[in-house]
Amino acid sequence: MATVPDILLTAFPDIRLQDQSSTKRLRFIQKLGQDGDGGQEALAYIAQHDEDIRVRGRAIEFLCQLPTLELLGAKSGPLQEAFNHQYYRVLAGSFSSSATEAERLTTIKPLGTAALKQIALLAKCKAAGSQALSALEESTDLADLSLFAASVHVRKNAALKLTDRAVIKELLGKVKDKDKTVHKVLEKLLNVAVEPSAAPAKKQAGKQVKPGKEEKGEAAPQAKSAKTTKTADRVSHKIKNPEQELDKLTAELKKLSPKNTSKLYLLKASISKLDSLSDLEVKTLKAKIDALQQELKEILDKNLNYQEQLKANTLVLLETLKQALEDGQSHDALPAWDKIQGNISNTQGKLRATLQKQANTYKARLNELRDWKSFAATKKKKELITHMQHLLDSKMHAGDKSKRIGDLHQKWKSLGRSNQNEELWRKFKTISDQAYEPCKVYFKQRKQEMAINLQKRREICTKLEGDLADIVKEDINISSLNKLLSQSEKDWKKYAPVEQSKIKTLQKRYYGVINQLRHLRRDSLKQNSKGKQELINQARELAKLEDNKKAMDDAKRLQQEWKKLGPTSYKEDKKHWNDFRTACDKVFEKRTQQTAKLQESIKSAEKKLEDILKALENILAMEDEEFRAARKDFSSLVQEFAASLDPRIKKQRSRWLDRFNGVKGKVEQRLKSLPDKKQLKLKNALLTKANFCSALEAKLLSSKTAKKFSEIRTQFDKAAWEHLEASGNIVFEKAMEERIQRVATAESLQSLQVIVEESEKKLRELCIELEIRANIESPKEDQSHRMQIQLDQLKNGFGQSKPNREDDAKYAFDAELECLCLGPITADSEKQLTDRISQAIKKLL
C-alpha cells in the first residue's frame, strides 16, 4: 500500500517522463496507471509536483489507492477537490482499485452528508450506492439522486425514500419520458397516498366478498381491461380510408430527402402495410402504390450511399474521439461523441449495430470524462454563483449590471450539466433574479423615458416649425435666433435617448427646420455687415468737418443707428466695431481733452475733501481736554468742507455728504455731552480725594508686618484730608468719606484685604452694568454674573422706556464719579476694570 509520496519520493519517479514535454507526459499517464504500486507512487508524485496543471489533473484520474487519495485530499490546494472527487469515484466503484468491497463499505459508512451524496451520484456498485444512500434523509438530496444518480438502483431507492408529496409531484414531471423506472416508483408513491379512500366503495355496493377471493375478484377486471385495450389498439390501427392514407403517404414522401433514414424506413413499412391489404381495398390504388414504392426505392438507393458516407465520417470521428480521450480533452471528445451518435441514429440495420458497437468501446472512458467535466463544471458554476452574488451586492449601474448578468448566464450554459446541477441552478437563478430586479425597474423607466423623450422632441420640431413661419425675413433678430438655435440644440440633446426605429424620421424633420433657420441667419448677417460698412464710411467723412459740434451730433446719430443694426459674424463684428470707433474717436478727440482737464480738477477737489474728513475724524478721537480745545478747529473744518464741495462733482456728491454729516453729527453730539464747569469741578475734587486715598491704600497693602501696618495707619494725616476741597455733592462726599474711614480704621492687613475684595466686587458689578448699557460683550469669566444682573434689570425696568443719548451721557458721568469713590483695589484689577469702564463710557457718549 502506498504511503505519502512527498516523504518517499524526492526526484522525478519515472525516467521515461524526465525531460519530456507536457503533451507527451499527458499521453503517458495512462500507462503509469497500469504499473501497479510503483505506477501509483509515480502518479501521486506527478499529481502534486508537475508544472503543468493539466498533467496533474490527468494523473489524479488514474489514482486508485484509497489511503493515498485520502491523505492528498486532506491537503489544501488548487486540486484538492479533484483528489476528493477521485476518492469518491473509487469508493463508489466507478473506478477499479485494489480495495475490496468490504474495505470500501467500511470507509463509506462514517463519511459526511456531502461526501455520501457524491458517492451515491457516482456509484456503479449497488452495495456502495446502497451504503451511501442509507444515511441520506434530506428531501433535496434524495430528489437530486432520483434525477442524476448514475445507477438506476440508486435512483429507484432514492425515490422510494421520498415522503414529501410536493417534491414527488415535482419530480414526476421532470422524469417523465426520461426515466421510466423512477417514474413508476413515483406514481406508486402518489397512488399509495390515495388508496385508503377506495376501500369503502365495496361496502357501499352492498357485496359480501369472501376471504381469499378478494384478490382474484380484483385481478379479473384488470385482465379484462387489458384485453379490451389491445383490441381497441388493433381497431385504431386499421386503415379506414386507404385512398386518403395513400395521399397522406405521398405528401409525406415529398417532404423527405435521402438523409432522413429513419423516416424513410418507417414510410416504407407504412406503404408495405397499405400494399398488404385485400385486393378489394386496393385494386383501384395498386398502380399508385407501385409508383410510390418505386419513387421510395430510388430515394432509398440514394440513402444507402448517404449511409456509407456517414460510416466513413463516423470512423474518422471515432479516431478523433480516441485521441481526445487519450489526451483527456473533454471539449473535443464530447462534441465528437455527439456527432457520432447523430450519425449512428441516421443509419439502419447491421451498419447501425456495427457502428454502435465500435462506439460503445469508448463509452466507459467517455462517462469517466463526463464525470470529470461535471466535477470541473461544478467548481466553475460555484464561481459563477459567487460572481452573481457580487453583482447582487454591487451598486453598479443597472444597464451594466444587466449585461454582466447576461454574460454570466451564457457562461453557465456553456458549462453544460454538472454535479448538483439542479441545486446549483436553483441557487444561481434565485440570486440572478434578485440581481435583475433593479434592471427591470431601470428598463421600465427607460422605456417610459424614451416615450417621453420622443414626445418632447416632436414638440421641439413643432415649435421650431411655428417659429420659422413667424420669422419676417426683413426684420430678423439675430440674438433671438441664436438663442432659439442654442436652446433647441440643448433641449434636443436633453431629451435622449429615443427608440431607434423612430429617430431617423424625427431627425430628418428636426435638422430640416434647423438648416432653414441657419440660412436665414446667414443672410441677415450679410445684410447687417453691409449696413455697418456704410455707417463706417459716413463716420470717416465727419472727421473732416470744421464744425466740431455738428460733427459730434452727427456722430451720436450714427451711434444710435449702429445700435439698431443687428450683429454680424464674430470676426467681422470685431473689425467693423474697431473701424467705427476709430472714426468716431477722431470726432470726439477735442472734447476728450476738455473732459480730461475736468476730471483732473474733480480729483483734486475730492482729495481736499478727504483730508478735511480725516481731520474731523482725528478731532473725534481726542481726549476730553483736547477735544474741548478743538472746538474752533471743528468750526473751521466745517466751513472749509462746504467751500470745497465742487458742484461739478455729481456722481460721488451724495457719498461725500453722507460721510461728512456722519462725522459732524458725532462731533456735535460729543460736544453737547462734555461736562460743564460745575461737573468738572465735582470730578476734579473727587479725583483729588481719590488720589489721596489711593496713596494711603497702596502703602498699607505693601506693608509686610503688622507693626509696619500700624505705623502707616497712625501716620494718617486727618487734617490734610479735611483741608481738601469739597466736591459739593453730598452722595459722592459721603461715599468718599466711607472709603477713607474703612482704610483708616482697618486693624490689620487681613481686614484690609477683605475690604479690597468687597471694593473690587462692587467695581466689577459697575463695570458689567456699564458694558450692558453700552452693549459691549463682557469677558467669559463675567458672563454668569452679567446674566444675573441682566435678569435683575429686566425685573426692575419692566415697562420703562428706552434711555436716550442724554440719559446715557448722564449715566456714564455718574458711573465715572462712582468709580473714584470705590477702593481700595489691587493695581492689576484696577487697571483691567478701569480700562473696560473707559471703553464703555466712550461707547455711551
C-alpha positions in Angstrom: 0.0 0.0 0.0 1.4 3.4 -1.0 2.4 6.0 1.6 2.6 9.7 1.3 4.6 10.4 -1.9 6.2 13.6 -0.6 8.0 11.5 2.0 9.1 8.7 -0.3 10.0 10.5 -3.5 12.3 13.4 -3.9 13.1 13.1 -7.6 11.0 12.5 -10.7 9.7 9.0 -10.2 9.9 7.6 -13.8 12.9 8.2 -16.0 10.7 7.8 -19.1 8.9 11.1 -18.2 12.0 13.1 -17.4 12.7 16.0 -19.8 9.5 15.2 -21.8 7.1 17.8 -22.9 3.8 18.2 -21.1 1.9 16.8 -24.1 4.0 13.6 -24.1 3.7 13.3 -20.3 -0.1 13.7 -20.7 -0.3 10.8 -23.1 2.0 8.5 -21.0 -0.1 8.9 -17.8 -2.5 6.1 -18.6 0.4 3.6 -18.9 1.6 4.5 -15.4 -1.9 3.7 -14.1 -1.3 0.1 -15.2 2.1 -0.3 -13.5 0.9 -1.4 -10.0 2.1 0.3 -6.8 5.1 1.8 -8.5 2.9 3.4 -11.0 0.6 4.7 -8.3 3.5 6.3 -6.5 4.6 8.0 -9.7 1.1 9.2 -10.4 0.8 10.6 -6.8 4.1 12.5 -7.2 3.1 13.9 -10.6 -0.3 14.9 -9.2 1.4 17.1 -6.6 4.5 18.4 -8.4 4.2 18.5 -12.1 4.5 22.1 -13.5 1.5 21.6 -15.9 -1.8 21.6 -14.1 -3.4 19.5 -16.9 -0.8 16.7 -16.4 -1.5 16.9 -12.6 -5.3 16.6 -13.2 -4.8 13.7 -15.6 -2.6 11.9 -13.1 -5.3 12.2 -10.4 -7.8 10.4 -12.8 -5.7 7.2 -12.5 -5.0 7.2 -8.8 -6.9 4.3 -7.2 -5.3 3.7 -3.7 -7.7 5.0 -1.0 -5.1 5.9 1.7 -3.1 8.0 -0.8 -6.2 9.8 -2.1 -7.4 10.4 1.4 -4.1 11.9 2.5 -3.8 14.1 -0.6 -7.5 15.2 -0.4 -6.8 16.5 3.2 -4.2 19.0 1.9 -5.4 22.4 0.7 -4.5 23.4 -2.8 -6.0 24.1 -6.3 -6.6 20.4 -6.9 -7.9 19.4 -3.5 -11.4 18.9 -4.9 -10.0 16.8 -7.7 -8.4 14.4 -5.2 -11.6 14.2 -3.3 -13.6 13.6 -6.4 -11.3 10.7 -7.4 -11.6 9.4 -3.8 -15.4 9.3 -4.2 -15.1 7.6 -7.6 -13.0 4.7 -6.1 -15.4 4.3 -3.1 -18.4 4.4 -5.4 -16.9 1.6 -7.6 -16.8 3.9 -10.7 -13.1 3.4 -10.9 -11.4 0.0 -10.4 -8.9 -0.3 -7.5 -7.2 -2.9 -5.3 -9.6 -2.1 -2.4 -12.2 -4.8 -1.6 -15.9 -4.1 -1.4 -15.8 -4.6 2.4 -13.0 -2.0 2.7 -14.9 0.4 0.6 -18.1 0.0 2.5 -16.3 0.4 5.9 -14.7 3.6 4.6 -18.0 5.0 3.3 -20.0 4.5 6.5 -18.5 7.3 8.7 -18.4 10.0 5.9 -20.4 13.2 6.0 -23.6 14.0 4.1 -21.9 15.9 1.2 -19.4 13.0 0.6 -22.2 10.4 0.8 -24.2 12.3 -1.7 -21.3 12.5 -4.2 -20.6 8.7 -3.8 -24.3 7.9 -4.3 -24.3 10.0 -7.5 -21.2 8.3 -8.9 -21.9 4.8 -7.7 -21.7 1.9 -10.3 -21.8 -0.7 -7.5 -25.1 -1.4 -5.8 -23.5 -2.1 -2.4 -21.7 1.2 -2.4 -24.7 3.1 -3.6 -27.0 1.5 -1.0 -24.4 2.2 1.8 -24.2 5.9 0.9 -28.0 6.2 0.3 -28.9 4.6 3.7 -27.5 7.7 5.6 -29.3 10.3 3.4 -32.7 11.6 4.5 -32.9 15.2 3.2 -35.7 15.5 0.6 -33.5 17.8 -1.6 -30.6 15.3 -1.6 -33.0 12.4 -2.4 -34.6 14.4 -5.2 -31.2 15.1 -6.8 -30.2 11.4 -6.6 -33.5 10.4 -8.1 -32.7 12.7 -11.1 -29.0 12.4 -11.6 -27.5 9.3 -10.0 -25.5 7.2 -12.4 -27.0 3.9 -11.1 -30.7 3.1 -11.7 -30.6 1.2 -8.4 -29.7 4.4 -6.5 -32.2 6.5 -8.4 -35.0 4.0 -7.7 -34.2 3.6 -4.0 -33.7 7.3 -3.5 -37.2 7.8 -5.0 -38.6 5.2 -2.6 -37.3 7.1 0.4 -39.2 10.3 -0.6 -42.1 11.2 1.7 -42.7 14.8 0.7 -45.8 14.8 -1.6 -44.9 18.2 -3.2 -41.3 17.0 -4.0 -42.7 13.8 -5.5 -45.1 15.7 -7.8 -42.3 18.0 -8.9 -40.0 15.1 -9.7 -42.8 13.2 -11.5 -42.9 16.0 -14.1 -39.1 16.1 -14.5 -38.5 12.3 -15.0 -41.4 11.8 -17.4 -40.2 10.3 -20.7 -36.7 10.2 -19.2 -36.5 7.6 -16.5 -39.3 5.0 -16.7 -38.2 3.2 -13.5 -38.2 6.3 -11.3 -41.5 7.5 -12.9 -43.2 4.2 -12.0 -41.9 4.4 -8.4 -43.1 8.0 -8.0 -46.6 7.1 -9.5 -46.9 4.3 -7.0 -45.9 6.6 -4.1 -48.7 9.0 -5.1 -51.2 6.2 -5.6 -50.5 4.8 -2.1 -51.5 8.1 -0.6 -54.9 7.8 -2.4 -55.7 4.0 -1.8 -57.4 4.4 1.6 -60.3 6.3 0.1 -61.1 3.4 -2.3 -61.7 0.7 0.3 -65.2 1.8 1.4 -66.5 1.6 -2.2 -67.2 -2.1 -1.8 -69.3 -1.7 1.3 -71.4 0.9 -0.5 -72.1 -1.6 -3.3 -73.6 -4.0 -0.7 -71.5 -7.0 -1.8 -70.0 -9.6 0.5 -66.6 -10.7 -0.6 -65.3 -13.9 0.8 -61.8 -14.2 2.3 -59.2 -15.4 -0.2 -61.3 -14.4 -3.2 -60.8 -10.6 -2.9 -57.5 -10.6 -4.9 -59.0 -12.7 -7.6 -62.0 -10.5 -7.9 -59.8 -7.5 -8.4 -57.5 -9.2 -10.9 -60.2 -10.3 -13.3 -61.4 -6.8 -14.2 -57.8 -5.7 -14.8 -57.1 -8.6 -17.1 -60.4 -7.8 -18.9 -59.4 -4.2 -19.2 -56.0 -5.0 -20.7 -57.6 -7.3 -23.3 -60.1 -4.6 -24.2 -57.2 -2.1 -24.6 -55.3 -4.4 -27.0 -58.4 -4.9 -29.2 -59.0 -1.2 -29.2 -55.4 -0.6 -30.4 -55.8 -3.1 -33.3 -59.0 -1.4 -34.3 -57.5 2.0 -34.1 -54.6 0.9 -36.4 -57.0 -0.4 -39.0 -56.9 1.7 -42.2 -60.4 3.0 -42.7 -59.7 5.0 -45.9 -56.8 3.6 -48.0 -57.1 6.3 -50.6 -56.8 9.0 -48.1 -53.9 7.2 -46.4 -52.1 6.9 -49.7 -52.4 10.6 -50.4 -51.0 11.2 -46.9 -48.0 8.9 -47.5 -47.4 10.6 -50.9 -47.4 14.0 -49.4 -45.0 12.8 -46.6 -42.6 11.3 -49.1 -42.3 14.6 -50.9 -41.1 16.2 -47.7 -38.3 13.7 -47.2 -34.7 13.6 -48.5 -32.2 10.7 -48.7 -30.8 11.9 -45.4 -34.0 11.1 -43.4 -33.1 7.4 -42.9 -35.5 6.6 -40.0 -38.5 8.3 -41.5 -37.8 6.7 -44.9 -37.9 3.2 -43.4 -41.0 4.0 -41.4 -42.6 5.3 -44.6 -41.6 2.1 -46.4 -43.3 0.0 -43.6 -46.5 2.1 -43.9 -46.6 1.7 -47.7 -46.0 -2.1 -47.4 -48.8 -2.3 -44.9 -51.1 -0.5 -47.3 -50.0 -2.8 -50.1 -50.8 -5.9 -48.0 -54.5 -5.1 -47.8 -57.0 -7.2 -49.7 -57.4 -6.7 -53.5 -60.9 -5.4 -52.9 -59.5 -2.5 -50.8 -56.6 -1.6 -53.1 -57.5 -2.7 -56.6 -58.1 0.9 -57.7 -54.9 2.1 -55.9 -52.4 -0.6 -57.0 -50.9 1.5 -59.7 -50.4 4.5 -57.4 -48.9 2.3 -54.6 -46.4 0.7 -57.1 -45.4 4.2 -58.4 -45.0 5.4 -54.8 -42.9 2.3 -53.9 -40.7 2.9 -57.0 -40.1 6.5 -56.0 -39.3 5.5 -52.5 -36.8 2.8 -53.8 -34.9 5.4 -55.7 -34.6 7.6 -52.6 -33.6 4.5 -50.5 -30.8 3.8 -53.0 -29.5 7.3 -52.5 -29.9 6.8 -48.8 -27.6 3.8 -48.9 -24.9 6.0 -50.4 -25.6 8.6 -47.8 -25.2 5.9 -45.0 -21.8 4.9 -46.5 -20.8 8.5 -46.2 -21.9 8.6 -42.6 -19.9 5.4 -42.0 -16.7 7.0 -43.3 -17.3 10.2 -41.3 -18.1 8.2 -38.2 -14.9 6.2 -38.5 -12.9 9.4 -38.7 -14.8 10.8 -35.7 -14.1 7.6 -33.7 -10.4 8.2 -34.3 -10.8 11.8 -33.1 -12.7 10.6 -30.1 -10.0 8.1 -29.3 -7.2 10.7 -29.5 -9.3 13.2 -27.4 -9.9 10.6 -24.7 -6.2 9.7 -24.6 -5.4 13.4 -24.2 -8.2 14.0 -21.7 -9.7 16.8 -23.8 -13.4 16.8 -23.0 -14.1 19.8 -25.2 -13.1 17.7 -28.2 -14.3 14.3 -27.0 -17.9 15.2 -26.1 -18.8 17.0 -29.4 -17.2 14.1 -31.3 -19.3 11.6 -29.3 -22.5 13.7 -30.0 -21.7 13.8 -33.8 -21.0 10.0 -33.8 -24.4 9.3 -32.1 -26.1 11.6 -34.5 -24.6 9.8 -37.5 -25.5 6.3 -36.0 -29.1 7.4 -35.4 -29.3 8.2 -39.1 -28.2 4.7 -40.2 -30.2 1.4 -40.3 -29.7 -2.3 -39.8 -26.4 -4.0 -39.5 -24.4 -0.8 -40.2 -26.1 0.8 -37.3 -25.3 -2.1 -34.9 -21.7 -2.3 -36.1 -21.1 1.4 -35.6 -22.8 1.5 -32.3 -20.7 -1.5 -31.1 -17.5 0.3 -32.1 -18.6 3.5 -30.4 -19.6 1.6 -27.2 -16.0 0.6 -26.6 -15.3 4.2 -25.7 -18.4 4.8 -23.7 -17.0 3.8 -20.3 -14.0 6.2 -20.7 -16.3 8.9 -22.0 -18.5 8.5 -19.0 -15.4 9.0 -16.8 -14.5 12.1 -18.7 -18.1 13.3 -18.4 -17.8 12.8 -14.6 -14.6 14.9 -14.6 -16.2 17.5 -16.7 -19.2 17.6 -14.4 -16.9 17.9 -11.5 -15.0 20.8 -13.1 -18.3 22.4 -14.2 -19.5 22.2 -10.6 -16.5 24.2 -9.4 -16.9 26.8 -12.2 -20.6 27.1 -11.5 -19.9 27.8 -7.9 -17.6 30.5 -9.0 -20.4 31.9 -11.3 -22.7 31.9 -8.3 -20.2 33.9 -6.3 -19.8 36.4 -9.2 -23.6 36.7 -9.3 -23.7 37.3 -5.6 -21.2 40.1 -6.0 -23.4 41.6 -8.7 -26.4 41.4 -6.3 -24.5 43.3 -3.7 -22.8 45.8 -6.0 -24.0 49.4 -6.7 -23.3 49.0 -10.4 -25.4 50.9 -12.9 -28.5 48.8 -13.9 -27.6 48.8 -17.6 -24.1 47.5 -17.0 -25.4 45.0 -14.4 -27.9 43.6 -17.0 -25.0 43.0 -19.4 -23.0 41.2 -16.7 -25.9 39.1 -15.8 -26.4 38.0 -19.4 -22.7 37.2 -19.7 -22.8 35.0 -16.6 -25.9 33.2 -18.0 -24.1 32.5 -21.3 -21.1 31.1 -19.3 -23.4 28.9 -17.3 -25.0 27.5 -20.5 -21.6 26.8 -22.0 -20.6 24.7 -18.9 -23.4 22.1 -19.5 -24.5 19.6 -16.8 -22.6 19.3 -13.6 -22.9 17.6 -10.2 -25.7 19.1 -8.0 -26.9 20.6 -11.3 -30.5 21.4 -10.2 -29.4 22.6 -6.7 -26.8 24.9 -8.2 -29.1 26.2 -10.9 -31.8 27.0 -8.4 -29.3 28.9 -6.3 -27.8 30.7 -9.4 -31.3 31.5 -10.8 -32.6 32.8 -7.4 -29.6 35.2 -7.0 -29.8 36.1 -10.7 -33.5 37.1 -10.4 -32.8 39.2 -7.3 -29.9 40.9 -9.0 -32.0 41.6 -12.1 -34.8 43.3 -10.2 -33.2 46.8 -10.3 -32.6 46.2 -14.0 -36.3 45.5 -14.6 -37.2 48.8 -12.9 -34.4 50.6 -14.9 -35.6 49.3 -18.3 -39.2 50.0 -17.5 -38.3 53.6 -16.5 -36.0 53.8 -19.5 -38.8 52.8 -21.8 -41.1 55.4 -20.3 -38.4 58.0 -20.5 -37.8 57.2 -24.2 -41.5 57.6 -24.9 -41.5 61.0 -23.1 -38.3 62.0 -24.9 -39.9 61.1 -28.3 -42.9 63.3 -27.4 -40.7 66.2 -26.3 -38.6 66.0 -29.5 -41.8 66.1 -31.5 -42.8 69.2 -29.6 -39.4 70.8 -30.3 -39.9 70.2 -34.0 -43.4 71.6 -33.9 -42.3 74.7 -32.0 -39.4 75.3 -34.4 -41.7 75.0 -37.4 -44.0 77.6 -35.8 -41.1 79.9 -35.1 -39.8 79.5 -38.7 -43.3 80.5 -40.0 -43.4 83.6 -37.7 -40.0 85.0 -38.7 -40.0 88.0 -41.0 -37.0 87.9 -43.3 -36.7 91.7 -43.4 -36.6 92.1 -39.6 -34.6 89.1 -38.1 -33.3 89.4 -34.6 -30.0 87.6 -34.7 -29.7 87.4 -30.9 -33.1 85.8 -30.5 -32.4 83.5 -33.4 -29.1 82.4 -31.9 -30.8 81.8 -28.5 -33.5 79.8 -30.3 -31.0 77.6 -32.1 -28.8 77.2 -29.0 -31.8 76.3 -26.7 -33.2 73.9 -29.3 -29.9 72.1 -29.5 -29.7 71.8 -25.7 -33.3 70.5 -25.5 -32.7 68.1 -28.3 -29.7 66.6 -26.5 -31.5 66.7 -23.2 -34.4 64.5 -24.4 -32.4 61.4 -25.3 -32.4 58.5 -25.8 -35.2 57.8 -28.2 -36.3 54.5 -29.9 -34.0 53.8 -32.9 -36.9 52.8 -35.1 -38.4 56.3 -34.8 -35.3 58.5 -34.6 -34.4 58.8 -38.3 -37.7 60.3 -39.4 -37.6 62.7 -36.5 -34.0 63.7 -37.0 -34.7 64.5 -40.7 -37.6 66.7 -39.6 -35.5 68.5 -36.9 -32.4 69.2 -39.0 -34.6 70.3 -41.9 -36.0 73.2 -39.9 -32.7 73.9 -38.2 -31.0 74.3 -41.6 -33.6 76.7 -42.8 -33.2 78.9 -39.7 -29.4 78.9 -40.2 -29.8 80.0 -43.8 -32.0 82.9 -42.6 -29.3 83.9 -40.0 -26.6 83.8 -42.6 -28.5 86.1 -45.0 -29.3 88.5 -42.1 -25.6 88.6 -41.1 -24.6 89.6 -44.6 -27.2 92.4 -44.7 -26.0 93.8 -41.3 -22.4 93.7 -42.4 -23.3 95.8 -45.4 -25.2 98.4 -43.3 -22.3 98.7 -40.8 -19.8 99.3 -43.5 -21.9 102.2 -44.8 -22.0 103.8 -41.3 -18.2 103.5 -41.0 -17.8 105.4 -44.3 -20.1 108.2 -43.0 -18.2 108.4 -39.7 -14.9 108.8 -41.5 -16.4 111.8 -43.5 -17.5 113.5 -40.3 -13.9 113.8 -39.1 -13.2 116.2 -42.0 -15.9 118.7 -40.9 -14.8 122.0 -39.4 -17.9 122.4 -37.3 -17.0 120.1 -34.4 -20.4 120.4 -32.6 -22.3 119.4 -35.8 -19.8 116.6 -36.3 -20.3 115.3 -32.8 -24.1 115.5 -33.1 -24.0 113.5 -36.4 -21.6 111.0 -34.8 -24.1 110.5 -31.9 -26.8 109.9 -34.5 -24.7 107.3 -36.3 -24.0 105.6 -33.0 -27.7 105.3 -32.4 -28.2 103.8 -35.9 -25.3 101.4 -35.2 -27.1 100.1 -32.1 -30.2 99.4 -34.2 -28.3 97.2 -36.6 -28.0 93.6 -35.7 -24.7 91.7 -35.3 -22.5 90.1 -38.0 -20.1 87.2 -37.7 -17.8 87.5 -34.7 -14.7 88.2 -36.7 -16.4 90.8 -38.9 -18.2 92.4 -36.0 -14.9 93.0 -34.1 -13.3 94.6 -37.2 -16.4 96.7 -38.0 -16.6 98.0 -34.4 -12.9 98.9 -34.3 -13.2 100.9 -37.6 -16.3 102.7 -36.5 -15.0 103.5 -33.0 -11.7 104.9 -34.5 -13.7 107.1 -36.9 -15.9 108.4 -34.0 -12.9 108.9 -31.7 -11.4 111.4 -34.1 -14.6 113.4 -33.9 -14.7 113.4 -30.1 -11.0 113.9 -29.6 -11.2 117.6 -28.8 -14.0 117.0 -26.3 -11.9 114.3 -24.7 -9.1 116.7 -23.9 -11.5 119.1 -22.2 -13.0 116.2 -20.2 -9.5 115.1 -19.0 -8.9 118.5 -17.5 -12.3 118.5 -15.8 -11.5 115.0 -14.3 -8.2 116.2 -13.0 -9.8 119.2 -11.3 -12.5 117.0 -9.7 -9.9 114.5 -8.4 -8.0 117.4 -6.8 -11.2 118.6 -5.1 -12.0 115.1 -3.9 -8.6 114.8 -2.3 -9.1 118.0 -0.4 -12.5 116.7 0.9 -10.8 113.5 2.0 -8.2 115.5 4.0 -10.9 117.5 5.7 -12.9 114.4 6.7 -9.7 112.8 8.1 -9.1 115.9 10.2 -12.6 115.8 11.6 -12.2 112.1 12.5 -8.9 112.9 14.3 -10.8 115.6 16.4 -13.4 113.0 17.3 -10.7 110.6 18.6 -9.1 113.2 21.0 -9.4 113.0 24.8 -11.9 115.3 26.5 -9.5 118.2 27.3 -8.0 118.3 23.8 -11.5 117.8 22.3 -12.8 120.8 24.2 -10.0 122.9 23.0 -10.5 121.8 19.3 -14.0 123.4 19.1 -12.8 126.3 16.9 -10.8 124.0 14.6 -14.0 122.0 14.1 -16.0 125.1 13.0 -13.2 126.0 10.6 -13.2 122.5 9.0 -17.0 122.5 8.6 -16.8 125.8 6.7 -13.8 124.6 4.6 -15.7 121.4 3.6 -18.7 123.4 2.4 -16.5 125.7 0.3 -14.5 122.7 -1.2 -17.6 120.7 -2.3 -17.2 121.4 -6.1 -20.6 121.5 -7.9 -19.0 119.6 -10.8 -18.8 116.5 -8.5 -22.0 114.8 -9.4 -21.9 111.0 -9.0 -20.0 111.0 -5.7 -21.6 114.1 -4.2 -24.1 112.2 -2.0 -21.4 109.8 -0.8 -19.2 112.7 0.4 -22.1 114.5 2.1 -23.1 111.3 3.9 -19.6 110.8 5.3 -19.3 114.5 6.3 -22.7 114.6 8.0 -21.9 111.4 9.9 -18.7 112.6 11.4 -20.1 116.1 12.0 -23.0 114.7 13.9 -20.8 112.6 16.2 -18.5 115.6 17.0 -21.5 117.8 17.8 -23.1 115.2 19.9 -19.9 114.7 21.9 -19.5 118.4 22.3 -23.0 118.5 23.8 -22.2 115.7 26.2 -19.0 117.3 27.5 -19.3 118.1 31.3 -19.9 121.7 32.2 -17.8 123.7 34.7 -19.8 122.5 37.7 -19.3 118.9 36.7 -15.6 119.4 36.1 -15.2 121.0 39.5 -17.1 118.0 41.0 -14.9 115.5 39.1 -11.6 117.2 40.0 -12.5 117.4 43.7 -13.4 113.7 43.8 -10.3 112.8 41.8 -8.0 114.7 44.3 -9.5 112.8 47.2 -9.4 109.5 45.3 -5.7 110.0 44.7 -5.1 110.8 48.4 -7.0 107.5 49.3 -5.1 105.5 46.7 -1.7 106.6 48.1 -2.6 105.6 51.7 -4.1 102.3 50.5 -1.0 101.4 48.5 1.3 102.0 51.5 -0.9 99.8 53.7 -1.2 97.0 51.2 2.5 97.0 50.6 3.3 96.6 54.4 4.7 93.2 55.2 4.3 93.1 59.0 1.6 94.1 61.5 3.9 96.6 63.1 4.6 98.3 59.8 0.9 98.3 59.1 0.1 100.0 62.4 2.9 102.6 61.9 1.5 103.6 58.5 -2.1 103.7 59.7 -1.0 106.1 62.7 0.7 108.3 60.2 -2.6 109.1 58.5 -2.9 112.9 58.3 -6.5 113.6 59.1 -6.0 117.3 59.0 -4.7 117.1 55.4 -7.7 115.1 54.4 -10.1 117.6 55.9 -8.4 120.5 54.2 -9.0 119.0 50.8 -11.6 120.9 48.7 -15.2 119.5 49.0 -16.9 118.4 45.8 -20.3 119.9 46.8 -22.2 116.6 46.1 -23.4 115.0 49.3 -23.7 111.5 47.9 -20.2 111.3 46.5 -18.7 113.1 49.5 -20.3 110.5 51.8 -19.1 107.6 49.6 -15.5 109.1 49.6 -15.7 109.6 53.4 -16.7 106.0 53.9 -13.7 104.9 51.7 -11.1 106.8 53.8 -12.7 105.7 57.1 -12.7 102.0 56.1 -9.0 102.2 55.3 -8.0 104.3 58.3 -9.8 102.1 60.8 -8.6 98.8 59.4 -7.0 96.9 62.3 -4.8 94.5 60.2 -3.7 93.7 56.7 -6.1 90.8 56.6 -9.1 93.0 57.4 -7.9 95.4 54.7 -7.8 92.5 52.2 -11.4 91.8 52.9 -12.3 95.5 52.1 -10.2 95.2 48.9 -12.3 92.1 47.8 -15.6 93.9 48.6 -14.5 97.1 46.7 -13.3 95.0 43.7 -16.6 93.2 43.6 -18.6 96.5 43.5 -16.3 97.9 40.8 -16.7 94.7 38.7 -20.5 95.0 39.0 -20.4 98.6 38.0 -18.2 97.7 35.0 -20.6 94.9 33.9 -23.6 97.3 34.2 -21.8 99.9 32.0 -21.0 97.1 29.4 -24.6 96.0 29.4 -25.8 99.6 28.9 -23.2 100.2 26.1 -24.0 96.8 24.5 -20.4 95.6 24.8 -19.5 91.9 25.3 -18.1 91.1 28.8 -15.2 88.6 29.3 -16.0 84.9 29.6 -15.3 84.8 33.4 -18.0 87.6 34.0 -20.7 86.0 31.7 -22.7 84.3 34.5 -22.6 87.5 36.7 -23.7 89.6 33.7 -26.6 87.3 33.1 -27.8 87.6 36.7 -27.5 91.5 36.5 -29.5 91.5 33.2 -32.3 89.4 34.8 -32.4 91.8 37.8 -32.6 94.8 35.4 -35.4 93.2 33.4 -37.4 92.7 36.6 -36.8 96.3 37.8 -37.0 98.0 34.5 -40.1 96.3 33.1 -42.4 98.9 31.4 -39.8 101.7 31.3 -38.9 103.5 28.1 -35.5 103.1 26.4 -33.0 105.7 27.5 -31.9 108.4 25.1 -28.3 109.7 24.5 -28.7 112.4 27.2 -29.6 109.7 29.7 -26.7 107.6 28.6 -24.3 110.5 29.0 -25.5 111.3 32.5 -25.4 107.6 33.5 -21.8 107.4 32.1 -20.7 110.6 34.1 -22.2 109.3 37.3 -20.6 105.9 36.9 -17.2 107.5 36.3 -17.5 109.5 39.6 -18.7 106.4 41.4 -15.6 104.5 40.3 -13.5 107.2 42.0 -15.3 106.5 45.3 -14.6 102.8 45.2 -11.4 101.4 46.9 -9.0 100.0 47.9 -8.4 97.8 44.9 -5.3 95.9 43.7 -3.3 97.6 40.9 -3.9 94.8 38.4 -7.6 94.5 38.9 -8.0 98.3 38.9 -6.2 98.7 35.6 -8.2 95.9 34.0 -11.6 97.1 35.2 -11.0 100.8 34.6 -9.9 100.1 31.0 -13.2 98.3 30.4 -15.1 101.1 32.1 -13.4 103.7 30.0 -14.3 101.8 26.8 -17.9 101.5 27.8 -18.2 105.2 28.7 -16.8 106.2 25.3 -19.4 104.0 23.7 -22.2 105.6 25.7 -21.0 109.1 24.9 
